[in-house]
């Protein structure tokens, strides 16, 4: 081969190799930027976990933490259905602190939950469920580990499936979850109400909304689930039942839902 052609081929090879190296560097830079963005998001969510930890330093009183909880929820708007993922998350934080962090004998399952909780906090629900290959997801912890950590994983898995729109799976895991704690039980029942309603099973959904509203009557969660029950009843033509739910909302005058209670009442009364 002539030397001129050899030099040309060599230059072509070097040029091609240089382009590949530049592309590799760009890809590495892009991945590094994505990693930084994820880390920043995790730091933001950890700050919100700190809010929950502050609430847990004393015995739980839902009336006392209402204002802080509403702030927590506002920081998590834009997620599934009524934007209550923040409250679902707070309930999980509270339950985990009282029932998993404190009993040291359940430390293993809590350790396994940690990475999945981080993915959950940044709305990476599929990774939270299935794991990332290095750390297990909620499904593995729920199915393969015992104790209260596995029980909490059932709750997280149910809420994750709810956000992914996989309502039957959400019901499966939420129904596995069992707790005597009022806050997290309220949120689990409300989530079951959401799942059944999304599947078109309004009677089941309404039943769970009522349970959620009445289990631990308070200004924060009760009117929220009364409203959901009332709207579901209105959709199925049970205007008398809807009226009853909307009237009960007025028993919580300091709630956000009470502001519009009369509007909902007037609408259903016109249909009676």
HUNORUR-V586716 format. One record per residue. N is the residue number from 1. RES is the residue in three letters. SS is DSSP state (2 for helix, 1 for strand, 0 for the rest). PSI is psi in whole degrees, 0 to 359 (* if undefined). D_FIRST is the distance of its C-alpha to the first C-alpha in whole Angstrom. Layout:
<<N;RES;SS;PSI;D_FIRST> <N;RES;SS;PSI;D_FIRST>>
This chain:
<<1;UNK;0;134;0> <2;UNK;0;147;4> <3;UNK;2;325;6> <4;UNK;2;320;8> <5;UNK;2;322;7> <6;UNK;2;316;7> <7;UNK;2;321;10> <8;UNK;2;316;11> <9;UNK;2;322;11> <10;UNK;2;317;12> <11;UNK;2;319;15> <12;UNK;2;317;16> <13;UNK;2;315;16> <14;UNK;2;319;18> <15;UNK;2;316;20> <16;UNK;2;317;21> <17;UNK;2;322;22> <18;UNK;2;318;24> <19;UNK;2;317;26> <20;UNK;2;319;26> <21;UNK;2;320;28> <22;UNK;2;320;30> <23;UNK;2;320;31> <24;UNK;2;318;32> <25;UNK;2;320;34> <26;UNK;2;318;36> <27;UNK;2;318;37> <28;UNK;2;319;38> <29;UNK;2;320;40> <30;UNK;2;315;42> <31;UNK;2;322;43> <32;UNK;2;320;44> <33;UNK;2;318;46> <34;UNK;2;319;47> <35;UNK;2;317;49> <36;UNK;2;320;50> <37;UNK;2;319;52> <38;UNK;2;317;53> <39;UNK;2;320;55> <40;UNK;2;319;56> <41;UNK;2;320;58> <42;UNK;2;319;59> <43;UNK;2;320;61> <44;UNK;2;316;63> <45;UNK;2;325;64> <46;UNK;2;328;65> <47;UNK;2;324;67> <48;UNK;2;325;69> <49;UNK;2;324;69> <50;UNK;2;325;71> <51;UNK;2;316;73> <52;UNK;2;319;74> <53;UNK;2;321;74> <54;UNK;2;321;77> <55;UNK;2;337;79> <56;UNK;0;358;79> <57;UNK;0;335;81> <58;UNK;0;173;84> <59;UNK;0;140;86> <60;UNK;0;133;84> <61;UNK;0;106;86> <62;UNK;0;330;85> <63;UNK;0;321;87> <64;UNK;0;328;86> <65;UNK;0;7;82> <66;UNK;2;312;82> <67;UNK;2;315;81> <68;UNK;2;324;78> <69;UNK;2;320;77> <70;UNK;2;322;77> <71;UNK;2;317;75> <72;UNK;2;316;73> <73;UNK;2;316;73> <74;UNK;2;327;72> <75;UNK;0;351;69> <76;UNK;0;22;68> <77;UNK;0;159;68> <78;UNK;0;2;66> <79;UNK;0;194;66> <80;UNK;0;138;67> <81;UNK;0;248;70> <82;UNK;0;16;73> <83;UNK;0;37;71> <84;UNK;0;19;72> <85;UNK;2;323;69> <86;UNK;2;321;70> <87;UNK;2;322;74> <88;UNK;2;319;72> <89;UNK;2;317;70> <90;UNK;2;318;73> <91;UNK;2;318;75> <92;UNK;2;319;72> <93;UNK;2;314;72> <94;UNK;2;311;76> <95;UNK;2;316;76> <96;UNK;2;321;73> <97;UNK;2;313;75> <98;UNK;2;330;78> <99;UNK;2;347;77> <100;UNK;2;309;74> <101;UNK;2;317;73> <102;UNK;0;310;77> <103;UNK;0;109;77> <104;UNK;2;336;75> <105;UNK;2;346;75> <106;UNK;2;21;73> <107;UNK;2;327;70> <108;UNK;2;310;67> <109;UNK;2;326;67> <110;UNK;2;320;68> <111;UNK;2;319;65> <112;UNK;2;335;63> <113;UNK;2;338;64> <114;UNK;2;309;63> <115;UNK;2;319;59> <116;UNK;2;323;60> <117;UNK;2;324;63> <118;UNK;2;316;60> <119;UNK;2;320;58> <120;UNK;2;318;61> <121;UNK;2;336;62> <122;UNK;0;23;59> <123;UNK;0;20;60> <124;UNK;0;72;57> <125;UNK;2;327;59> <126;UNK;2;317;57> <127;UNK;2;323;55> <128;UNK;2;322;59> <129;UNK;2;311;60> <130;UNK;2;345;57> <131;UNK;0;173;56> <132;UNK;0;14;52> <133;UNK;0;331;51> <134;UNK;0;327;52> <135;UNK;0;145;56> <136;UNK;0;157;58> <137;UNK;0;182;59> <138;UNK;2;325;63> <139;UNK;2;316;63> <140;UNK;2;318;62> <141;UNK;2;317;64> <142;UNK;2;321;67> <143;UNK;2;330;67> <144;UNK;2;347;66> <145;UNK;0;150;68> <146;UNK;0;185;71> <147;UNK;2;188;74> <148;UNK;2;336;74> <149;UNK;2;319;71> <150;UNK;2;323;70> <151;UNK;2;316;73> <152;UNK;2;325;71> <153;UNK;2;325;68> <154;UNK;2;317;70> <155;UNK;2;309;71> <156;UNK;2;317;68> <157;UNK;2;318;66> <158;UNK;2;315;68> <159;UNK;2;324;68> <160;UNK;2;312;64> <161;UNK;2;324;65> <162;UNK;2;315;67> <163;UNK;2;334;65> <164;UNK;2;355;62> <165;UNK;0;14;64> <166;UNK;0;79;65> <167;UNK;2;326;68> <168;UNK;2;318;69> <169;UNK;2;323;67> <170;UNK;2;316;69> <171;UNK;2;317;72> <172;UNK;2;311;71> <173;UNK;2;325;70> <174;UNK;2;326;73> <175;UNK;2;339;76> <176;UNK;2;334;75> <177;UNK;0;136;75> <178;UNK;0;127;79> <179;UNK;0;146;80> <180;UNK;0;354;84> <181;UNK;0;130;82> <182;UNK;2;317;84> <183;UNK;2;306;81> <184;UNK;2;328;78> <185;UNK;2;321;80> <186;UNK;2;312;81> <187;UNK;2;325;77> <188;UNK;2;318;76> <189;UNK;2;322;79> <190;UNK;2;321;78> <191;UNK;2;322;74> <192;UNK;2;321;76> <193;UNK;2;317;78> <194;UNK;2;314;74> <195;UNK;2;312;73> <196;UNK;2;320;75> <197;UNK;2;319;76> <198;UNK;2;333;72> <199;UNK;0;1;73> <200;UNK;0;8;76> <201;UNK;0;73;78> <202;UNK;2;322;80> <203;UNK;2;316;83> <204;UNK;2;316;81> <205;UNK;2;314;80> <206;UNK;2;320;83> <207;UNK;2;315;85> <208;UNK;2;325;82> <209;UNK;2;318;82> <210;UNK;2;316;86> <211;UNK;2;317;86> <212;UNK;2;321;83> <213;UNK;2;327;86> <214;UNK;2;345;89> <215;UNK;2;319;87> <216;UNK;0;78;87> <217;UNK;0;126;89> <218;UNK;0;166;88> <219;UNK;0;342;87> <220;UNK;0;302;83> <221;UNK;0;328;82> <222;UNK;2;308;85> <223;UNK;2;330;85> <224;UNK;2;315;82> <225;UNK;2;334;82> <226;UNK;2;319;85> <227;UNK;2;315;83> <228;UNK;2;318;81> <229;UNK;2;315;84> <230;UNK;2;317;85> <231;UNK;2;322;83> <232;UNK;2;319;82> <233;UNK;2;319;85> <234;UNK;2;319;85> <235;UNK;2;324;82> <236;UNK;0;5;84> <237;UNK;0;7;87> <238;UNK;0;76;89> <239;UNK;2;328;91> <240;UNK;2;317;94> <241;UNK;2;319;91> <242;UNK;2;319;89> <243;UNK;2;317;92> <244;UNK;2;317;93> <245;UNK;2;315;90> <246;UNK;2;327;90> <247;UNK;2;323;93> <248;UNK;2;330;92> <249;UNK;2;326;89> <250;UNK;0;349;92> <251;UNK;0;352;94> <252;UNK;0;71;91> <253;UNK;0;338;91> <254;UNK;0;0;89> <255;UNK;0;157;86> <256;UNK;0;325;83> <257;UNK;2;331;84> <258;UNK;2;333;88> <259;UNK;2;323;87> <260;UNK;2;8;86> <261;UNK;2;318;89> <262;UNK;2;325;91> <263;UNK;2;315;88> <264;UNK;2;321;87> <265;UNK;2;314;91> <266;UNK;2;323;92> <267;UNK;2;314;89> <268;UNK;2;328;90> <269;UNK;2;328;94> <270;UNK;0;342;94> <271;UNK;0;351;92> <272;UNK;0;*;95>>
